[in-house]
C-alpha cells in the first residue's frame, strides 16, 4: 500500500493502481487512488475514480459518502493513508 501511495504521489497513476491492487480489493484501490488525485488538485479524475469504486462495490460506503461530500461542496473525509 505504501509503495502504491508513493507511486501515486509521483504521478505514476497506472503503476500505483497496479501496485494497490496487490494490497486491496479493486474498489478500495480505485478509491485510494482517487483520494490522492483529489489531494493533487485533479478533481475530475479523482471523482471519476471514486465513482468507479462505488460502481465496482455498491456497498462501499466511504466512496458514496465522499461523492456526496463532493457534490455538496463539503470538505471530504480523509481515509487514513497508512
Secondary structure, DSSP 8 states (H G I E B T S, - for coil): -HHHHHHHHTT-HHHHHHHHHTTS-HHHHHHHHHHHHHHTT-HHHHHHHHHHHHHH-TT-HHHHHHHHHHHTT---------
